[in-house]
Amino acid sequence: MTTSSIRSALDREENRIKDDILRMGSMVESAIDNSIVALKQRDGALAQQIIEDDKQINQLRYKIEEECLMVIATQQPAAHDLRSIVAATHIAVELERMGDHAVGIARITLRMLDQPLLKPLIDMPVMANIVKEMTREGLNAFINVDEALARRVIDRDDEVDQMYQQIFRELLTYMLEDPKNISRATFLLWVAHNLERIGDRATNLCERTIFVSTGKLGDLNAGQTGPLKPL
């Protein structure tokens, strides 16, 4: 087999992996979207569908991991190619965890169906849109090995953390004003916490992209003050 044909085979396998990652990202974005819609509309059927659909996200994660292992075993990639394939396995895991967070929101919705929302949802849909954009742009950065875009996405995590702190303080005020609000406020707090964690995982995607580009891997948010966490 010539060097050219080996290169061509490796490129095909890498493109297949990237296509699956983009497909998985689209499924995760839909799960995030639907989780907020289900919460706002008190839609138990949609919440249950999110939980069921998560099985497909999980299956795609394992498919991607198997594809990556097969490429490493059969194509013996080196340098940039090897970093890209190793990064893809980690990105698949991060996307699967994002899907789990959307499922977490769906499960919270199911637990809240017999109660009215404590307050209109204003900041959380905005927060959800931001983390969806971070996920989409993070994946685009990986596909195109765009280090500058990856770093811009990481910077947006501060915006997510600030929104989380704002929601935390607002819900805490509701709790202090009337202890009867504690249960419903806690549910909403955990919704916000799941969205904040999706933002964190989007930054993890970008750290892997920077690893592919530079060969250096590290926590680019290290040393920053994290968001307030629910007890």
Secondary structure, 3 states (H helix, E strand, C coil): CCHHHHHHHHHHHHHHHHHHHHHHHHHHHHHHHHHHHHHHHCCHHHHHHHHHHHHHHHHHHHHHHHHHHHHHHHHCCCHHHHHHHHHHHHHHHHHHHHHHHHHHHHHHHHHHCCCCCCCCCCHHHHHHHHHHHHHHHHHHHHHHCCHHHHHHHHHHHHHHHHHHHHHHHHHHHHHHHCHHHHHHHHHHHHHHHHHHHHHHHHHHHHHHHHHHHHCCCCCCCCCCCCCCCCC
